[in-house]
């Protein structure tokens, strides 16, 4: 059996969908706190909650490999992931895959977002389990929140005073396809796979991709910064008045400028057998 936790999330659903290309649907267990949302995937949808390790054990038992998607419960994630690791050891799973983040293992990176990934990686290393770290790159989707892409397409100017850092942005679907391939085929025990997009881009590169996607000239102006109110307006409703959410956007660009997001590999096309999605291709589908 092949097990995916957090299967009802955006990444999880895609992983299960791609996994069906490699594995018989009857051999896939998709775990979620809301398994009813998975009925359309045609696999074994089961209840599983990383806050309740006893709910994981029956589904982990005898599993060839388990892929644990990092939860979004910031502040509680290390404990949740530890529960999954403990359950996997007790169940004797053949392999444990975890969706971490690029550069999570580097202690010099002080990003609070990475701390729980680093702790989870340490727990896995100490567990004795055969594991593979899928260190995911930065979602292209994030750029729709972090930058005024639609406005830039209209005005021809992409603002941003923190535009000198590079990141190889990647789509969720590419990450899901790569993760599903590793989950299905194995052969990567003990490996750290940095999964990124096809090209590291700074703000000027993002502007060029936006121009290619829209067919309109767009340039980056590093002398113009975007008002905080404009950034806040693009955030989901619950986060708009959250100072931590606003600070997170600033921290992201600062860490990018400092070089923490500049990882670039060819693992995605190597694992999936298909070219990675470019930013221009992604922007054509969402703008």
C-alpha positions in Angstrom: 0.0 0.0 0.0 1.0 3.6 -0.6 -0.3 6.2 1.9 -0.6 9.9 1.6 -1.5 12.1 4.6 -3.2 15.5 4.3 -4.7 14.2 1.0 -7.6 16.7 0.9 -5.3 19.7 0.7 -4.2 21.3 -2.6 -0.9 19.5 -2.8 -2.3 16.2 -1.4 -5.1 15.9 -3.9 -2.6 16.4 -6.8 -0.2 13.8 -5.3 -3.0 11.2 -5.1 -4.1 12.0 -8.7 -0.5 11.6 -10.0 0.0 8.5 -7.9 -2.8 6.8 -9.8 -0.7 7.0 -12.9 1.9 4.7 -11.3 -0.1 2.6 -8.8 -3.4 0.7 -8.9 -6.0 2.9 -7.2 -6.9 0.1 -4.8 -3.4 0.2 -3.4 -3.6 3.9 -2.5 -4.8 5.1 1.0 -5.5 8.8 1.1 -5.7 10.1 4.7 -7.5 13.2 5.8 -9.5 14.6 8.7 -12.3 15.1 6.0 -12.1 11.9 4.0 -15.5 12.6 2.5 -13.8 15.3 0.3 -11.8 12.6 -1.3 -14.6 10.4 -2.7 -14.0 11.6 -6.2 -10.4 10.4 -6.4 -11.4 6.8 -6.6 -8.9 5.6 -3.9 -9.3 4.3 -0.4 -10.2 7.5 1.5 -9.7 7.1 5.2 -9.8 9.2 8.4 -6.4 10.2 9.7 -5.3 13.0 12.0 -1.7 13.8 12.8 -2.9 15.1 16.2 -4.2 11.5 16.9 -1.4 9.0 16.1 -3.8 6.1 16.9 -5.8 7.1 13.8 -2.7 6.6 11.6 -1.5 3.2 12.8 -4.2 1.0 11.1 -3.4 2.7 7.7 0.4 2.7 8.1 0.5 -1.0 9.0 2.2 -2.9 6.2 2.5 0.2 4.0 5.3 0.0 1.4 5.8 3.8 1.7 4.1 6.7 3.4 4.2 10.3 2.2 3.6 12.8 5.0 2.7 16.3 3.8 3.7 19.0 6.2 0.7 20.4 8.0 -0.3 24.1 8.0 -0.6 24.2 11.8 2.4 26.5 12.4 3.5 26.2 16.0 2.2 22.6 16.3 3.7 21.0 13.2 6.7 19.5 14.8 4.6 17.6 17.3 2.2 16.5 14.5 5.0 15.3 12.3 6.6 13.5 15.3 3.3 11.6 15.8 3.5 10.4 12.2 7.1 9.3 12.6 6.3 7.4 15.7 3.3 5.7 14.1 5.4 4.8 11.0 8.0 3.2 13.3 5.4 1.2 15.2 3.7 0.1 11.9 7.0 -0.9 10.3 6.5 1.1 7.1 8.9 0.4 4.3 9.8 4.1 3.6 8.8 7.6 4.9 8.7 10.6 2.6 8.3 14.1 4.0 7.5 17.4 2.2 10.0 19.8 3.7 11.3 23.1 2.2 14.5 24.1 0.4 17.4 25.0 2.7 15.4 23.7 5.8 18.5 21.9 7.0 20.7 24.9 7.2 20.9 26.3 10.7 22.0 29.7 9.5 18.6 30.3 8.0 16.6 32.0 10.8 13.3 31.9 9.0 10.6 30.9 11.5 8.8 29.1 8.7 11.7 26.7 8.3 12.2 25.9 11.9 9.6 23.2 12.2 10.8 21.6 8.9 14.3 21.5 10.3 13.1 19.9 13.5 11.1 17.3 11.6 14.1 16.5 9.5 16.1 16.0 12.7 13.5 13.7 14.1 13.5 11.6 10.9 17.3 11.3 11.0 17.2 10.1 14.6 14.2 7.7 14.0 16.1 5.0 12.1 13.3 4.9 9.5 14.3 4.7 5.8 13.3 8.2 4.7 13.4 10.6 1.7 13.2 14.4 2.1 11.2 16.2 -0.6 12.4 19.8 0.0 9.9 21.7 -2.0 10.7 25.0 -3.6 8.5 28.1 -3.5 5.1 27.9 -5.0 4.4 30.0 -8.0 1.0 30.6 -6.5 2.6 32.8 -3.8 3.6 35.4 -6.4 -0.1 36.2 -6.9 -0.2 37.3 -3.2 3.3 38.8 -2.9 3.3 40.9 -6.1 0.7 43.0 -8.0 0.9 40.9 -11.1 -2.5 41.9 -12.6 -1.8 45.6 -12.0 1.7 45.3 -13.5 0.3 43.6 -16.6 -2.0 46.7 -17.1 0.6 49.4 -16.2 3.7 47.8 -17.7 5.6 48.3 -14.4 6.3 45.7 -11.7 7.3 47.5 -8.5 9.6 46.1 -5.8 12.6 47.5 -4.0 13.6 44.1 -2.8 14.0 42.6 -6.2 17.6 41.4 -6.4 17.2 37.9 -5.0 16.5 34.8 -7.1 14.1 31.9 -6.6 13.2 29.0 -8.9 9.5 29.1 -8.4 7.6 25.8 -9.0 4.0 24.8 -9.4 2.2 22.6 -7.0 1.4 20.2 -9.8 5.1 19.7 -10.6 5.9 19.1 -7.0 3.0 16.6 -6.8 4.1 14.7 -9.9 7.6 14.4 -8.5 6.5 13.4 -5.1 4.1 10.8 -6.5 6.9 9.3 -8.7 9.2 8.9 -5.6 6.3 7.5 -3.5 5.4 4.9 -6.2 8.9 3.8 -7.3 11.0 4.3 -4.2 14.8 4.0 -4.6 15.6 7.3 -2.9 16.1 6.2 0.7 18.4 8.6 2.6 18.3 11.2 -0.2 17.4 14.9 0.0 15.6 16.0 -3.2 15.4 19.8 -3.7 12.4 20.2 -6.0 12.4 23.5 -7.8 11.1 25.2 -11.0 13.1 25.4 -14.2 14.7 28.7 -13.8 15.9 31.0 -10.9 14.2 34.4 -11.3 14.6 37.8 -9.7 12.0 40.6 -10.1 13.3 41.5 -13.5 12.8 37.8 -14.5 9.3 37.8 -13.1 8.5 40.9 -15.1 9.8 39.3 -18.3 7.7 36.1 -17.6 4.7 38.3 -17.1 5.3 40.1 -20.4 5.7 36.7 -22.2 2.4 35.5 -20.6 0.3 38.5 -21.5 2.0 39.7 -24.7 2.4 43.2 -23.2 5.6 44.9 -22.2 6.4 44.8 -18.5 9.5 46.0 -16.8 10.7 45.9 -13.2 11.2 49.3 -11.5 13.4 48.7 -8.4 12.9 52.4 -7.2 9.2 51.9 -6.6 7.9 50.0 -3.6 4.3 48.8 -3.3 2.1 50.2 -0.5 1.6 47.8 2.4 -2.2 48.3 2.0 -2.0 46.9 -1.6 -0.2 43.8 -0.4 -2.7 43.3 2.4 -5.7 43.5 0.0 -4.4 40.5 -1.9 -4.2 38.3 1.3 -7.1 36.0 2.2 -9.7 37.7 4.4 -8.6 36.2 7.8 -5.0 37.3 7.2 -5.5 40.9 6.1 -5.5 42.4 9.5 -2.9 40.0 10.9 0.5 41.8 11.5 2.3 38.4 11.4 0.9 37.7 7.9 2.1 41.1 6.7 5.5 40.6 8.3 5.8 37.2 6.6 5.7 38.8 3.2 8.5 41.2 4.1 10.5 38.4 5.6 10.1 36.3 2.5 11.6 39.0 0.2 14.4 39.7 2.7 15.4 36.0 2.9 15.2 35.8 -0.9 17.6 38.8 -1.3 19.9 37.1 1.2 20.1 34.1 -1.0 18.0 31.6 0.9 15.7 30.8 -2.0 18.3 30.5 -4.8 18.3 26.7 -4.9 17.9 25.3 -8.4 17.9 21.6 -9.5 16.6 19.4 -12.4 15.0 16.8 -10.1 11.5 17.6 -11.2 11.9 16.8 -14.9 14.2 13.9 -14.0 11.6 12.3 -11.7 8.5 13.1 -13.8 9.8 12.6 -17.3 8.3 15.9 -18.4 9.6 19.5 -18.5 8.9 21.7 -15.5 6.3 24.4 -15.9 7.8 27.8 -16.6 6.5 30.9 -14.8 5.2 32.3 -18.1 3.2 29.1 -18.7 1.8 29.3 -15.2 0.8 32.9 -15.5 -1.1 32.3 -18.7 -3.4 29.9 -16.8 -4.1 32.2 -13.8 -4.2 35.7 -15.1 
